[in-house]
Amino acid sequence: MNSDHPIARPTIAVALNYDEESAPRVTAKGQGDIAEHIMAIARANNIPLQENPELVKVLVELELGSQIPEALYLAVAEVIAFAYLLRGKFPKNWDTDTGTK
């Protein structure tokens, strides 16, 4: 193998929608050009992107439109919290001075 030519891993992307009423749903997923398109749409709409290869490997196996399984709630909650904080959005009744409800 020539070290001048590293092997490129395919890009994989999964988009989630969280309506704050029910579990997040898979709204888009794909590899390669489709993944790049999903990420371009997110960037164009100022939707935060987070890289988490292990989580994406699991999420990409879910059917489009399906809710994430309960086993993934914590991992996905961390992603959603990250996106909320980037936007300056906090949970209802959140005290921004103390960081608590």
N, C-alpha and C positions, 0 to 999 in steps of 0.2 A: 504494500500500500504506500502510495506517495504522500508524504506528510504535507506537501504543498496544496493538496486538495482535500480538505476535511469533508467528511460526510455530513450533508445537511439533513437535519430531522424535519419532517413535514410540520408545518404550522397547523395547530389545531385550536379552534375557538368554540366557546359555548357562551351563548347569551342567556341571561336569566331575567325574568320579570318578577318583581315583588310588589304586590299591591297593598301591603300592610294589613291584609285581611286574612289571607291564607298562605300556605307554603309557597315559596318561589317556584316558578314554572320555567322549563326550558323553552325558549322562544326561537332559538336559532342555534345551529351547530354545523360544523363542517371542518374539512381539512384543505390544505393547500390554498388555491385561489378563493374558494368559498370562505375559508377562515380569514384570509386577508380582506375580503369584502366585508365580512361581519365587523372586523376591527376598524375598517375605514368608516363604516356607517357610525360606529360608536364614537370615533374621534370627531367626525363631522357634527355630531349631536352633543358633544361635550360629555359623553358618558365615560366615566372612569374605567380604565382597563387594569386588571390585576393578573400577574403571571403566577399560576399555581399548577404546574404540570401534573402533579398527583391528583388533584381535585378534577382537573379537566379530563383526565383519563377515565374517571368514574362517570362524570356528568355526560360525556359524549355518548355513553352507552344507553342513556335514557331516551325514551321516545319524545319527539317534539310535542309540546303541549302538556307533557306530564309534570306533575309536582315532584319536587325532589323528595327522596325518601327520608324518613325521620332520622336515619343513621347519619345523614349528611347535614342536619340542621346546624350543628355547631360550626362546622367548616364553612358553610355558606353564610351563616350569620356574621362570621368574621369578615368575609368579603363585602357583605352589604354594609356593615358598620364602617369599613374602610371607605367605601364609596360615599356614605353619608357624611363622614367627617371631612372628606375632601371638598364636599359641597357646602360645608358649614351647617349641615342639617342634623338636628338632635331629636331624640325621642320626646314625645309629649311629656310635660312636667319635668324635663331634664334641667338640672341646675348647672349651668355652664361654669359657674364659679367653683363649685365643689366637685363637679364631674359625677354627680349622683342624682337620683330621682328625689 
